[in-house]
């Protein structure tokens, strides 16, 4: 069995303590969830109440109260209607701006000495298509990695619904899956993170055998191809916590190159959700 990352975003976030992570998250792109206080050396985080997938701090009095399921803004997140995730034409590491939606592209690696990765951690940016480009399509994401020997490399974007009261998992339940254009050499594991498969220290609710996300094996070819990944094509690796997939509660979209699938050299473009087919007229 191939070795998978016990924590694919650890290298990106490890310099933050847990308490500081919860306070400082908005400046890092929102990988953890919940309504969070501003970051500052002397500021105290106010208690935050949320639903499934939110950071919940009910205070000391909760120990004396009757245990009940948490209710809050993350229990009723509206379905996102913005299908476009990113076409990379804006040239930055921010997800395409959808209504009340937030996401930031990142790179995480196992830090094997001498290994190569592009884009480097903290420096994710689209690359010019040069002679392949058109006036409407000039940039794409170029992902390269080689030499990693522990768990490999992960590129991805955080996914969050940003409401008035809290930052919650994104509700993509209105859609049928993911569509993108891709080309390159090798294999990428396309993964969808949920609170139940994301470690608690990074905003999820998992405490044991985390990061076994619902995934799809994407085999690349030399020519650009439009690829579709339907929700019913996803499966977990089977080594972690078994979780029912729910596209209405997504925290991240990731493209991973595990050690057996290195080196990797992939181009991605026009990443979007698949809209459901319109019902046929009778």
Beta strands, then each sheet from edge to edge (+ up, - down):
strand 1: 84-86
strand 2: 101-102
strand 3: 105-109
strand 4: 116-118
strand 5: 127-128
strand 6: 139-146
strand 7: 153-158
strand 8: 160-162
strand 9: 167-168
strand 10: 175-185
strand 11: 187-194
strand 12: 214-219
strand 13: 225-230
strand 14: 250-257
strand 15: 264-275
sheet 1: 1+ 15- 6+ 4-
sheet 2: 1+ 15- 10+ 13-
sheet 3: 1+ 15- 6+ 5-
sheet 4: 2+ 8- 9+
sheet 5: 3+ 7- 14+ 11- 12+
end
